Amino acid sequence: MRLRRFLVLRMIQLVPVLLVVVVLNFVLIHLAPGDVALAMAGENPDPVYMAAIRERFGLDKPLHVQLLTYIARIAQGDLGDSFRSRRPVTETLLERVPATLLLVATALAFSSLLGTIVGTWIARRAGGGLDVWVSGLAVASYSVPVFWLGLMLILFLAIRVPVFPPSGMMSVTGVAPGLARWLDILHHLVLPALALSTVWFGQYVRIARSSVLQVLSEDFVTTARAIGYPERQVLFGHVLPNAMLPVVTVLGLQLGLVLAGAVLTETVFAWPGLGQLVYESILARDTPLIVGSYVVMGVCVVAASLLVDLVYAALDPRVEL
């Protein structure tokens, strides 16, 4: 009963969150410099054609009327049609989801798992030379701009030493369906996933190290060691379940931003995902596609927050829903 009530309350909270997301993005996009109709019509357009575009897409109406019309469509599950491609926004977004999920899930899995392992390892050797070096490397990796790192990887591993393809998700010449096609996709995935996971890796190392150090100083850990529990049991049975709470928090936030977290990476590597789609839509001032993308991001953030709360309750009995 408590879980059901918790889920219902979270679903209710989703409504105002999405409303704020829609209103803010819709208003900010329309207040930005430039003309949507001009971007659609091209250079030196005919005034009659411009007026027809504005009338067709409702751009000739006041801003508050356009906003209310768009909110009414979203309430019916309709994200509208793209100004640029004339296709439904939902259909366009769904086409790009698999590519983004593949990239972000791969990078997130490697960075969170490896970063947590390394952070736990150096926390048990805190203060030593290895701790200083690994912590320094973690800070450096977290501080590196992902677009610069992506360009460096392309320069050294795709141009100077042509080991991996510099861009795209598949070979331009095409690959036959089956195992060869998947191997080709994985070959193209290495560089963008490496760039994204390197930046996230340092963050997980720092968080895991700090959290494990804090838990190691707790009284219940001292008690467990005094009773005579093996060090392995102390680590896996007492330290890690409590130390993983901050890691789960960061992981949940990054899962919520899965649609936006790879915008720069996808742009640098021309990865055909949602991040690149949002970037192209912003340049084209494709309002329905931009706002529709952020609505989906808002849903993902709320869903990830809900998942984090449930995992918290599972890891720590002191946490109540």
DOTORKOL-447189 format. One line per 4 residues: for each residue x, y, z of N, C-alpha, C, CB. Coordinates in steps of 0.2 Angstrom, whole numbers, padded with zeros to 4 digits. Glycine has a CB too. Example, Ala and Ser with C-alpha at 12.3 -4.5 7.8 and 13.67 -1.06 7.14 Angstrom:
% residues 2
0066/-0028/0039/0062/-0022/0039/0066/-0016/0039/0057/-0022/0045; 0064/-0011/0035/0068/-0005/0036/0064/0000/0039/0070/-0003/0029
% end
This chain:
% residues 321
0004/-0006/0000/0000/0000/0000/0004/0006/0000/-0005/0000/0006; 0010/0006/0004/0014/0012/0004/0018/0013/-0002/0019/0011/0010; 0020/0008/-0006/0023/0008/-0012/0018/0011/-0017/0026/0002/-0014; 0012/0009/-0017/0007/0011/-0022/0006/0018/-0021/0001/0007/-0021
0005/0021/-0015/0004/0028/-0013/0010/0032/-0016/0003/0029/-0006; 0016/0029/-0015/0022/0033/-0017/0022/0034/-0024/0028/0029/-0014; 0020/0029/-0028/0020/0029/-0035/0015/0034/-0038/0019/0022/-0038; 0009/0034/-0035/0004/0038/-0037/0006/0045/-0036/-0003/0037/-0033
0009/0047/-0030/0011/0054/-0029/0016/0056/-0034/0014/0054/-0022; 0021/0052/-0035/0026/0053/-0040/0023/0055/-0047/0031/0048/-0041; 0018/0051/-0049/0015/0052/-0055/0011/0059/-0055/0010/0047/-0057; 0008/0061/-0050/0005/0067/-0049/0010/0073/-0050/0001/0068/-0042
0016/0072/-0047/0021/0077/-0047/0024/0078/-0054/0027/0075/-0042; 0023/0073/-0058/0026/0073/-0065/0022/0078/-0069/0025/0066/-0069; 0016/0080/-0068/0012/0084/-0071/0015/0092/-0071/0005/0084/-0069; 0015/0094/-0065/0018/0101/-0065/0025/0102/-0067/0018/0104/-0058
0029/0096/-0066/0036/0096/-0069/0036/0097/-0076/0040/0090/-0067; 0032/0093/-0080/0032/0093/-0087/0029/0100/-0089/0028/0088/-0090; 0024/0103/-0086/0021/0109/-0087/0026/0115/-0087/0015/0111/-0083; 0030/0115/-0082/0036/0120/-0081/0041/0119/-0087/0039/0119/-0075
0042/0113/-0089/0047/0111/-0094/0045/0114/-0101/0049/0104/-0095; 0038/0113/-0102/0035/0115/-0108/0035/0122/-0109/0028/0112/-0109; 0032/0126/-0104/0032/0133/-0104/0038/0136/-0104/0028/0135/-0097; 0043/0135/-0100/0050/0138/-0100/0053/0137/-0107/0054/0135/-0095
0053/0131/-0110/0057/0130/-0116/0053/0133/-0122/0057/0123/-0118; 0046/0133/-0122/0042/0136/-0127/0044/0144/-0127/0035/0134/-0126; 0043/0147/-0122/0044/0154/-0121/0051/0156/-0123/0042/0157/-0114; 0056/0153/-0120/0063/0154/-0121/0065/0154/-0129/0068/0150/-0117
0062/0148/-0132/0064/0147/-0139/0061/0153/-0143/0061/0141/-0142; 0055/0155/-0142/0052/0161/-0145/0055/0167/-0144/0044/0161/-0144; 0058/0168/-0138/0061/0174/-0136/0068/0175/-0139/0061/0175/-0129; 0071/0169/-0142/0077/0169/-0144/0077/0173/-0151/0080/0162/-0145
0083/0176/-0153/0084/0180/-0159/0082/0175/-0165/0090/0184/-0160; 0080/0178/-0171/0079/0174/-0177/0071/0173/-0178/0082/0168/-0176; 0070/0171/-0184/0063/0170/-0186/0062/0163/-0188/0061/0175/-0192; 0057/0159/-0185/0056/0152/-0187/0054/0152/-0195/0051/0149/-0183
0050/0156/-0197/0047/0156/-0204/0053/0157/-0208/0042/0161/-0205; 0057/0162/-0207/0063/0163/-0211/0068/0157/-0211/0067/0169/-0209; 0069/0154/-0206/0073/0148/-0206/0070/0142/-0210/0074/0145/-0199; 0064/0142/-0210/0060/0137/-0214/0060/0139/-0222/0053/0136/-0212
0059/0145/-0223/0059/0147/-0230/0065/0148/-0234/0055/0154/-0230; 0071/0149/-0230/0077/0150/-0234/0079/0157/-0235/0077/0146/-0240; 0084/0158/-0239/0086/0165/-0240/0082/0168/-0246/0094/0165/-0243; 0081/0175/-0245/0077/0179/-0249/0070/0176/-0251/0081/0180/-0256
0066/0174/-0246/0060/0171/-0247/0055/0176/-0249/0057/0168/-0241; 0050/0174/-0253/0044/0178/-0255/0040/0180/-0249/0040/0175/-0260; 0038/0186/-0248/0034/0188/-0242/0027/0184/-0242/0032/0195/-0242; 0024/0183/-0247/0018/0179/-0248/0019/0172/-0245/0015/0179/-0255
0025/0169/-0247/0026/0162/-0245/0028/0162/-0237/0033/0159/-0248; 0031/0167/-0235/0032/0168/-0227/0026/0169/-0224/0037/0174/-0226; 0021/0172/-0226/0015/0173/-0223/0011/0167/-0223/0010/0179/-0226; 0012/0163/-0228/0008/0156/-0229/0011/0151/-0223/0009/0153/-0236
0018/0152/-0223/0021/0147/-0218/0019/0149/-0211/0029/0148/-0218; 0018/0155/-0209/0016/0157/-0202/0009/0155/-0201/0017/0165/-0202; 0005/0156/-0206/-0002/0154/-0205/-0003/0147/-0204/-0006/0157/-0211; 0001/0143/-0208/0000/0136/-0208/0002/0133/-0201/0005/0132/-0214
0008/0135/-0198/0010/0133/-0192/0008/0137/-0186/0017/0132/-0192; 0003/0142/-0187/0001/0145/-0182/0005/0151/-0179/-0002/0141/-0176; 0011/0152/-0183/0016/0157/-0180/0013/0164/-0180/0022/0156/-0184; 0008/0165/-0184/0005/0172/-0184/0001/0174/-0178/0001/0173/-0190
-0001/0169/-0174/-0005/0170/-0168/0000/0173/-0162/-0008/0164/-0166; -0004/0176/-0157/0000/0178/-0151/0004/0172/-0147/-0004/0182/-0146; 0009/0174/-0144/0013/0169/-0141/0009/0165/-0136/0019/0172/-0137; 0005/0168/-0132/0001/0164/-0127/-0004/0159/-0130/-0003/0169/-0122
-0007/0161/-0136/-0011/0157/-0140/-0008/0151/-0142/-0015/0161/-0145; -0002/0152/-0145/0002/0146/-0147/0004/0142/-0142/0009/0149/-0151; 0006/0144/-0136/0008/0140/-0130/0002/0136/-0128/0010/0145/-0124; -0004/0139/-0127/-0010/0135/-0125/-0012/0130/-0130/-0016/0140/-0123
-0011/0132/-0136/-0013/0126/-0141/-0008/0121/-0141/-0012/0130/-0148; -0002/0122/-0140/0003/0117/-0139/0002/0113/-0133/0010/0120/-0139; 0001/0116/-0127/-0001/0112/-0121/-0007/0107/-0122/-0002/0117/-0115; -0012/0110/-0125/-0018/0106/-0126/-0016/0100/-0131/-0023/0110/-0130
-0012/0100/-0135/-0010/0095/-0140/-0006/0090/-0136/-0006/0097/-0146; -0001/0092/-0131/0003/0088/-0127/-0001/0084/-0122/0008/0092/-0123; -0007/0087/-0120/-0011/0084/-0115/-0015/0078/-0118/-0016/0089/-0112; -0015/0078/-0125/-0018/0073/-0129/-0013/0068/-0131/-0022/0075/-0135
-0007/0068/-0129/-0002/0064/-0131/0001/0065/-0138/-0004/0057/-0131; 0000/0071/-0141/0003/0073/-0147/0008/0079/-0146/-0003/0076/-0152; 0014/0077/-0148/0020/0082/-0148/0021/0086/-0154/0026/0078/-0147; 0016/0085/-0158/0016/0090/-0164/0020/0087/-0170/0018/0097/-0162
0021/0091/-0175/0025/0089/-0181/0031/0094/-0182/0021/0090/-0187; 0036/0091/-0184/0042/0095/-0185/0042/0100/-0190/0048/0090/-0186; 0044/0106/-0189/0044/0111/-0194/0048/0110/-0200/0046/0118/-0191; 0054/0106/-0198/0059/0105/-0204/0057/0099/-0208/0065/0104/-0201
0055/0093/-0205/0054/0087/-0209/0047/0086/-0210/0057/0081/-0205; 0042/0090/-0207/0035/0089/-0208/0033/0082/-0205/0033/0090/-0215; 0037/0079/-0201/0035/0072/-0198/0033/0073/-0191/0041/0067/-0199; 0029/0068/-0188/0028/0068/-0181/0034/0068/-0177/0023/0062/-0179
0034/0072/-0172/0040/0073/-0167/0041/0066/-0164/0039/0078/-0162; 0036/0063/-0161/0036/0057/-0158/0040/0051/-0162/0029/0054/-0156; 0038/0051/-0169/0041/0046/-0173/0048/0048/-0174/0037/0046/-0180; 0050/0054/-0175/0057/0056/-0176/0061/0055/-0170/0057/0064/-0177
0058/0056/-0164/0062/0055/-0158/0063/0047/-0157/0059/0057/-0152; 0058/0043/-0158/0059/0036/-0157/0064/0033/-0162/0052/0032/-0158; 0065/0036/-0168/0070/0033/-0172/0077/0034/-0170/0069/0037/-0179; 0078/0040/-0166/0085/0041/-0163/0086/0038/-0156/0086/0049/-0163
0081/0036/-0153/0082/0033/-0146/0087/0027/-0146/0076/0031/-0143; 0087/0022/-0150/0091/0016/-0150/0099/0018/-0150/0090/0011/-0155; 0100/0023/-0154/0108/0025/-0155/0110/0028/-0149/0108/0030/-0161; 0106/0033/-0146/0108/0036/-0140/0108/0031/-0134/0103/0042/-0138
0104/0027/-0133/0104/0022/-0128/0110/0017/-0128/0097/0018/-0128; 0112/0015/-0134/0117/0011/-0135/0124/0015/-0133/0118/0009/-0143; 0124/0021/-0135/0130/0025/-0133/0131/0026/-0126/0131/0031/-0137; 0125/0029/-0123/0125/0031/-0116/0126/0025/-0111/0119/0036/-0115
0122/0020/-0113/0122/0014/-0109/0129/0011/-0108/0117/0009/-0111; 0132/0010/-0114/0139/0008/-0114/0144/0012/-0110/0141/0007/-0121; 0144/0018/-0111/0148/0023/-0108/0147/0023/-0100/0148/0030/-0110; 0140/0023/-0098/0138/0023/-0091/0140/0017/-0088/0131/0024/-0091
0139/0011/-0091/0141/0004/-0088/0148/0004/-0087/0139/-0001/-0093; 0152/0006/-0092/0160/0005/-0090/0162/0010/-0085/0163/0007/-0097; 0160/0017/-0086/0162/0022/-0081/0160/0020/-0074/0160/0029/-0083; 0154/0019/-0073/0151/0018/-0066/0154/0011/-0063/0143/0017/-0066
0155/0006/-0067/0157/0000/-0064/0165/0000/-0062/0156/-0006/-0069; 0168/0003/-0067/0176/0003/-0067/0177/0009/-0062/0179/0004/-0073; 0174/0014/-0062/0175/0020/-0057/0174/0018/-0050/0171/0026/-0059; 0168/0014/-0049/0167/0012/-0042/0172/0007/-0039/0160/0009/-0042
0174/0003/-0044/0179/-0002/-0042/0186/0001/-0040/0181/-0008/-0047; 0188/0006/-0044/0194/0009/-0043/0194/0014/-0037/0196/0014/-0049; 0188/0017/-0036/0187/0022/-0030/0187/0018/-0024/0181/0025/-0031; 0184/0012/-0024/0184/0008/-0018/0191/0005/-0016/0179/0002/-0019
0195/0003/-0022/0202/0001/-0021/0206/0006/-0018/0204/-0002/-0028; 0206/0012/-0020/0211/0017/-0018/0209/0020/-0011/0212/0023/-0023; 0202/0019/-0009/0200/0021/-0003/0203/0017/0003/0192/0021/-0003; 0204/0011/0001/0207/0006/0006/0214/0007/0007/0205/-0001/0004
0217/0012/0002/0224/0013/0003/0225/0021/0003/0228/0010/-0004; 0220/0024/0006/0220/0031/0006/0227/0034/0010/0214/0034/0010; 0229/0040/0006/0235/0043/0009/0242/0040/0006/0236/0042/0016; 0241/0035/0002/0247/0032/-0001/0249/0036/-0007/0247/0025/-0002
0254/0034/-0010/0256/0037/-0017/0252/0035/-0022/0263/0035/-0019; 0249/0029/-0022/0245/0027/-0028/0238/0030/-0027/0243/0019/-0027; 0236/0032/-0021/0230/0035/-0020/0230/0042/-0023/0228/0036/-0013; 0236/0046/-0022/0237/0052/-0024/0237/0053/-0032/0244/0055/-0022
0240/0048/-0035/0241/0048/-0042/0234/0046/-0045/0246/0043/-0044; 0231/0041/-0043/0224/0039/-0046/0219/0045/-0045/0222/0032/-0043; 0219/0048/-0039/0214/0053/-0038/0216/0059/-0042/0215/0055/-0030; 0222/0060/-0043/0224/0066/-0048/0222/0064/-0055/0231/0067/-0048
0223/0058/-0057/0220/0056/-0064/0213/0057/-0065/0223/0049/-0066; 0209/0055/-0059/0202/0055/-0059/0200/0062/-0060/0199/0052/-0053; 0203/0067/-0056/0201/0074/-0057/0202/0076/-0064/0205/0078/-0052; 0208/0074/-0067/0210/0077/-0073/0205/0074/-0079/0217/0074/-0075
0203/0068/-0078/0198/0065/-0083/0191/0068/-0082/0197/0057/-0082; 0189/0070/-0076/0183/0073/-0075/0183/0080/-0078/0181/0073/-0068; 0189/0083/-0078/0189/0090/-0079/0190/0091/-0087/0195/0094/-0076; 0192/0086/-0091/0193/0087/-0098/0186/0088/-0101/0197/0081/-0101
0186/0093/-0106/0180/0094/-0110/0179/0088/-0114/0180/0101/-0114; 0173/0085/-0114/0171/0079/-0118/0172/0081/-0126/0164/0077/-0117; 0171/0087/-0128/0171/0088/-0135/0179/0088/-0137/0168/0095/-0137; 0183/0091/-0133/0190/0091/-0134/0193/0084/-0134/0194/0096/-0129
0191/0080/-0129/0194/0073/-0129/0191/0070/-0135/0191/0070/-0122; 0185/0071/-0137/0183/0067/-0143/0187/0069/-0149/0176/0069/-0144; 0189/0076/-0150/0193/0078/-0156/0200/0075/-0155/0193/0085/-0156; 0203/0074/-0149/0209/0071/-0149/0209/0064/-0150/0212/0072/-0141
0204/0060/-0148/0203/0053/-0150/0203/0052/-0158/0197/0050/-0146; 0199/0057/-0161/0198/0056/-0168/0205/0058/-0171/0193/0061/-0171; 0209/0063/-0169/0215/0064/-0172/0220/0059/-0171/0218/0071/-0168; 0221/0056/-0165/0226/0051/-0164/0224/0044/-0166/0228/0051/-0157
0218/0042/-0165/0215/0035/-0166/0211/0034/-0172/0212/0032/-0160; 0210/0039/-0176/0206/0038/-0182/0210/0041/-0188/0199/0041/-0181; 0214/0046/-0187/0217/0050/-0193/0225/0048/-0193/0217/0057/-0192; 0228/0049/-0187/0236/0047/-0187/0237/0040/-0187/0239/0051/-0181
0233/0037/-0183/0233/0029/-0183/0226/0027/-0184/0236/0027/-0176; 0225/0025/-0190/0218/0024/-0192/0215/0017/-0190/0217/0024/-0200; 0214/0017/-0183/0212/0011/-0180/0204/0010/-0180/0215/0010/-0173; 0201/0016/-0178/0194/0016/-0178/0191/0022/-0183/0192/0018/-0171
0185/0021/-0185/0182/0026/-0189/0180/0032/-0185/0175/0023/-0192; 0181/0038/-0189/0181/0045/-0185/0173/0047/-0184/0184/0050/-0189; 0169/0044/-0187/0162/0047/-0186/0157/0042/-0189/0161/0054/-0190; 0150/0043/-0187/0145/0039/-0189/0144/0033/-0185/0146/0037/-0197
0139/0029/-0187/0137/0023/-0183/0138/0017/-0187/0130/0024/-0180; 0138/0018/-0193/0140/0012/-0198/0144/0014/-0204/0133/0009/-0200; 0147/0010/-0207/0151/0011/-0213/0146/0014/-0218/0155/0005/-0215; 0149/0019/-0222/0145/0022/-0227/0144/0017/-0233/0149/0028/-0230
0148/0012/-0234/0147/0007/-0239/0142/0002/-0238/0154/0004/-0241; 0140/0002/-0231/0135/-0003/-0229/0138/-0010/-0228/0130/-0004/-0235; 0135/-0013/-0223/0137/-0020/-0221/0131/-0024/-0221/0140/-0020/-0214; 0132/-0031/-0223/0126/-0035/-0223/0123/-0036/-0216/0129/-0042/-0226
0117/-0037/-0215/0114/-0039/-0209/0117/-0045/-0206/0106/-0039/-0210; 0116/-0045/-0199/0119/-0050/-0195/0125/-0048/-0191/0121/-0056/-0200; 0129/-0053/-0189/0135/-0052/-0185/0139/-0047/-0188/0139/-0058/-0184; 0141/-0047/-0194/0145/-0042/-0197/0143/-0035/-0196/0146/-0043/-0205
0136/-0034/-0196/0133/-0027/-0195/0134/-0025/-0188/0126/-0027/-0197; 0133/-0029/-0183/0134/-0028/-0176/0141/-0026/-0175/0131/-0033/-0172; 0146/-0030/-0177/0153/-0029/-0176/0155/-0022/-0179/0157/-0034/-0180; 0152/-0020/-0185/0153/-0013/-0188/0151/-0008/-0183/0150/-0013/-0195
0145/-0009/-0180/0142/-0004/-0176/0147/-0003/-0170/0135/-0006/-0174; 0149/-0009/-0167/0153/-0009/-0161/0160/-0005/-0163/0154/-0016/-0158; 0162/-0006/-0169/0168/-0003/-0171/0168/0004/-0171/0171/-0006/-0178; 0162/0007/-0173/0161/0014/-0173/0159/0017/-0166/0155/0016/-0178
0157/0012/-0162/0155/0014/-0155/0161/0016/-0150/0151/0009/-0152; 0167/0013/-0152/0172/0013/-0147/0174/0020/-0145/0178/0009/-0150; 0176/0024/-0150/0178/0031/-0149/0173/0036/-0145/0180/0035/-0155; 0167/0036/-0147/0162/0040/-0144/0161/0038/-0137/0156/0041/-0147
0160/0031/-0136/0159/0028/-0129/0165/0029/-0125/0158/0021/-0130; 0171/0029/-0128/0178/0030/-0124/0178/0037/-0121/0184/0028/-0128; 0176/0042/-0126/0176/0049/-0124/0171/0050/-0118/0175/0053/-0130; 0165/0048/-0119/0160/0049/-0114/0162/0046/-0107/0153/0047/-0116
0164/0039/-0108/0165/0036/-0101/0171/0038/-0098/0166/0028/-0103; 0176/0041/-0101/0182/0044/-0098/0180/0049/-0094/0187/0046/-0103; 0176/0054/-0096/0174/0060/-0092/0170/0057/-0086/0170/0065/-0096; 0166/0053/-0087/0161/0050/-0081/0165/0046/-0076/0155/0046/-0084
0171/0043/-0079/0175/0038/-0075/0178/0042/-0069/0180/0035/-0079; 0180/0048/-0070/0184/0052/-0065/0179/0054/-0059/0187/0058/-0067; 0172/0055/-0061/0167/0057/-0056/0166/0051/-0052/0161/0059/-0060; 0165/0045/-0055/0163/0039/-0051/0169/0037/-0046/0161/0034/-0055
0175/0038/-0048/0181/0037/-0044/0181/0041/-0038/0187/0038/-0048; 0180/0048/-0039/0180/0052/-0033/0174/0051/-0028/0180/0060/-0036; 0168/0050/-0031/0162/0049/-0027/0163/0042/-0023/0156/0049/-0031; 0165/0037/-0026/0166/0031/-0023/0171/0031/-0017/0168/0025/-0028
0177/0034/-0019/0182/0035/-0014/0180/0038/-0008/0188/0038/-0017; 0177/0044/-0009/0175/0048/-0003/0169/0045/0001/0172/0055/-0006; 0165/0041/-0002/0159/0038/0001/0162/0032/0005/0154/0035/-0004; 0167/0028/0002/0169/0022/0005/0174/0024/0011/0174/0018/0001
0177/0030/0011/0181/0032/0016/0177/0034/0022/0186/0038/0014; 0171/0037/0021/0167/0040/0026/0164/0034/0030/0161/0044/0023; 0162/0029/0026/0159/0023/0029/0164/0019/0033/0155/0018/0024; 0170/0018/0030/0175/0015/0034/0176/0018/0041/0182/0015/0030
0175/0024/0042/0176/0027/0048/0170/0026/0053/0178/0034/0048; 0165/0023/0051/0159/0023/0055/0160/0017/0061/0153/0021/0051; 0156/0018/0066/0156/0014/0072/0154/0006/0070/0152/0016/0077; 0149/0006/0066/0147/-0001/0064/0152/-0005/0061/0141/-0001/0060
0157/-0002/0057/0162/-0005/0053/0167/-0007/0058/0165/-0001/0048; 0169/-0003/0063/0174/-0005/0068/0171/-0010/0072/0175/0002/0073; 0165/-0010/0074/0162/-0016/0078/0162/-0022/0074/0155/-0014/0079; 0161/-0022/0068/0161/-0028/0063/0168/-0031/0063/0159/-0027/0056
0173/-0027/0063/0180/-0029/0063/0182/-0032/0070/0185/-0024/0061; 0179/-0029/0075/0181/-0031/0082/0178/-0038/0083/0179/-0026/0087; 0172/-0039/0081/0169/-0046/0082/0173/-0051/0078/0162/-0046/0079; 0176/-0049/0073/0181/-0054/0070/0178/-0056/0063/0181/-0060/0074
0174/-0052/0060/0172/-0054/0053/0178/-0053/0048/0166/-0049/0051; 0178/-0057/0043/0183/-0057/0038/0183/-0050/0034/0183/-0062/0033; 0188/-0047/0032/0189/-0041/0029/0184/-0041/0023/0196/-0039/0027; 0184/-0046/0019/0180/-0047/0013/0172/-0046/0015/0181/-0053/0009
0170/-0049/0021/0163/-0049/0023/0162/-0041/0025/0162/-0054/0028; 0166/-0038/0028/0165/-0031/0031/0164/-0027/0025/0171/-0029/0035; 0169/-0028/0020/0168/-0023/0014/0162/-0024/0010/0174/-0025/0009; 0160/-0031/0008/0155/-0032/0004/0148/-0032/0008/0156/-0038/0000
0148/-0034/0014/0142/-0034/0018/0140/-0028/0022/0143/-0040/0023; 0145/-0024/0023/0143/-0018/0027/0145/-0011/0024/0147/-0019/0034; 0151/-0011/0021/0154/-0005/0018/0150/-0003/0012/0161/-0005/0018; 0151/-0007/0007/0148/-0006/0000/0141/-0004/0000/0150/-0011/-0004
0136/-0008/0003/0129/-0007/0003/0128/0001/0005/0125/-0011/0007; 0131/0003/0010/0130/0010/0013/0134/0015/0009/0133/0010/0020; 0140/0013/0006/0144/0018/0002/0141/0019/-0005/0151/0016/0002; 0137/0014/-0007/0134/0015/-0014/0129/0020/-0015/0132/0008/-0016
0126/0023/-0009/0120/0027/-0010/0122/0034/-0014/0118/0029/-0003; 0128/0037/-0013/0130/0043/-0017/0131/0041/-0024/0136/0046/-0014; 0134/0035/-0025/0135/0032/-0032/0128/0031/-0036/0139/0026/-0032; 0123/0028/-0032/0117/0027/-0035/0113/0034/-0037/0112/0023/-0030
0115/0039/-0033/0112/0046/-0034/0114/0048/-0041/0113/0050/-0028; 0121/0048/-0042/0124/0051/-0048/0122/0047/-0054/0132/0051/-0047; 0122/0040/-0053/0120/0036/-0058/0113/0037/-0060/0120/0029/-0056; 0108/0039/-0056/0101/0040/-0057/0101/0047/-0061/0097/0040/-0051
0104/0052/-0059/0104/0058/-0062/0106/0058/-0069/0108/0063/-0058; 0112/0054/-0070/0114/0053/-0077/0110/0049/-0081/0121/0050/-0077; 0106/0044/-0078/0101/0040/-0082/0095/0045/-0084/0098/0035/-0078; 0094/0050/-0080/0088/0054/-0081/0090/0059/-0087/0086/0058/-0075
0096/0061/-0088/0099/0065/-0093/0102/0061/-0099/0104/0070/-0090; 0099/0055/-0100/0102/0051/-0105/0101/0054/-0112/0099/0044/-0104; 0095/0057/-0113/0094/0060/-0119/0098/0066/-0121/0087/0062/-0120; 0100/0070/-0116/0104/0076/-0117/0111/0075/-0115/0101/0082/-0113
0113/0070/-0111/0120/0069/-0109/0125/0068/-0114/0120/0064/-0104; 0123/0066/-0120/0128/0065/-0126/0128/0070/-0131/0127/0058/-0128; 0125/0076/-0130/0124/0081/-0136/0131/0082/-0139/0121/0087/-0133; 0136/0084/-0135/0142/0086/-0138/0146/0080/-0141/0147/0089/-0132
0145/0074/-0137/0149/0068/-0140/0146/0066/-0147/0148/0063/-0135; 0139/0066/-0147/0136/0064/-0153/0137/0069/-0159/0128/0063/-0152; 0138/0075/-0157/0139/0081/-0162/0146/0080/-0165/0138/0088/-0159; 0151/0079/-0160/0158/0078/-0163/0159/0072/-0167/0163/0077/-0157
0156/0066/-0165/0157/0060/-0169/0151/0059/-0174/0157/0054/-0164; 0147/0063/-0175/0141/0063/-0180/0137/0056/-0178/0144/0063/-0187; 0136/0055/-0172/0133/0049/-0170/0125/0051/-0170/0134/0047/-0162; 0121/0047/-0174/0115/0048/-0176/0110/0047/-0170/0112/0045/-0182
0111/0051/-0165/0106/0050/-0159/0102/0056/-0157/0110/0048/-0153; 0099/0056/-0151/0095/0061/-0149/0099/0068/-0148/0091/0059/-0143; 0105/0067/-0146/0109/0073/-0144/0110/0077/-0151/0115/0071/-0141; 0112/0074/-0156/0113/0077/-0162/0107/0080/-0165/0117/0072/-0167
0101/0076/-0164/0095/0079/-0166/0093/0085/-0163/0090/0073/-0165; 0094/0085/-0156/0092/0092/-0153/0097/0097/-0155/0093/0091/-0145; 0103/0096/-0156/0108/0101/-0159/0106/0104/-0166/0115/0098/-0159; 0104/0099/-0170/0102/0101/-0177/0095/0105/-0176/0101/0095/-0181
0091/0103/-0172/0084/0106/-0171/0085/0114/-0168/0080/0102/-0166; 0090/0114/-0164/0091/0121/-0161/0093/0126/-0167/0096/0121/-0155; 0098/0123/-0171/0100/0127/-0176/0095/0129/-0181/0106/0124/-0180; 0090/0125/-0182/0085/0126/-0187/0079/0129/-0184/0083/0119/-0190
0079/0130/-0177/0073/0133/-0173/0067/0129/-0174/0072/0141/-0175; 0068/0123/-0174/0062/0118/-0175/0059/0117/-0168/0064/0111/-0178; 0054/0122/-0166/0051/0122/-0160/0048/0116/-0157/0047/0128/-0160; 0044/0113/-0161/0040/0107/-0159/0045/0101/-0157/0035/0104/-0164
0050/0101/-0161/0055/0095/-0160/0060/0097/-0154/0060/0094/-0166; 0061/0103/-0153/0065/0105/-0147/0061/0104/-0141/0068/0112/-0148; 0055/0107/-0140/0051/0106/-0134/0049/0099/-0133/0045/0110/-0135; 0048/0095/-0139/0046/0088/-0138/0052/0084/-0135/0044/0085/-0144
0058/0086/-0137/0064/0082/-0134/0065/0084/-0127/0070/0085/-0138; 0063/0090/-0125/0064/0092/-0118/0058/0089/-0113/0065/0099/-0117; 0053/0088/-0116/0047/0085/-0113/0049/0077/-0111/0041/0085/-0117; 0052/0074/-0116/0054/0067/-0115/0060/0067/-0110/0057/0064/-0122
0064/0072/-0110/0070/0072/-0105/0067/0073/-0098/0075/0078/-0107; 0062/0077/-0097/0058/0078/-0091/0055/0072/-0088/0053/0084/-0091; 0052/0068/-0093/0050/0062/-0091/0055/0057/-0088/0046/0058/-0096; 0061/0057/-0092/0066/0053/-0090/0069/0055/-0083/0072/0053/-0095
0070/0061/-0082/0072/0064/-0075/0068/0061/-0070/0073/0071/-0076; 0061/0062/-0070/0057/0060/-0065/0057/0053/-0064/0050/0063/-0067; 0057/0049/-0070/0058/0042/-0069/0064/0039/-0066/0057/0038/-0076; 0070/0043/-0067/0076/0041/-0064/0076/0043/-0057/0082/0044/-0068
0073/0048/-0055/0072/0050/-0048/0068/0045/-0044/0069/0057/-0047; 0063/0043/-0047/0059/0037/-0044/0063/0031/-0043/0052/0036/-0049; 0067/0029/-0048/0071/0023/-0048/0076/0023/-0042/0074/0022/-0055; 0079/0029/-0042/0084/0030/-0037/0081/0030/-0030/0087/0037/-0037
0075/0032/-0029/0072/0032/-0022/0070/0025/-0021/0065/0036/-0022; 0068/0021/-0025/0067/0014/-0024/0073/0010/-0023/0063/0011/-0030; 0078/0011/-0026/0085/0008/-0025/0087/0010/-0018/0090/0010/-0030; 0087/0016/-0016/0089/0019/-0010/0085/0014/-0004/0087/0026/-0009
0079/0014/-0005/0075/0010/0000/0077/0003/0001/0067/0010/-0001; 0079/0000/-0005/0082/-0007/-0005/0088/-0008/-0002/0082/-0010/-0012; 0093/-0003/-0003/0100/-0003/-0001/0100/-0001/0007/0104/0001/-0004; 0096/0003/0009/0096/0006/0016/0089/0005/0019/0099/0013/0016
0089/0001/0024/0082/0000/0027/0080/0006/0031/0083/-0006/0032; 0085/0011/0033/0083/0017/0036/0079/0022/0032/0089/0020/0039; 0080/0021/0025/0076/0025/0021/0069/0023/0019/0080/0026/0014; 0064/0027/0021/0057/0026/0019/0055/0030/0013/0053/0028/0025
0051/0026/0009/0048/0029/0003/0043/0035/0005/0044/0024/-0001
% end
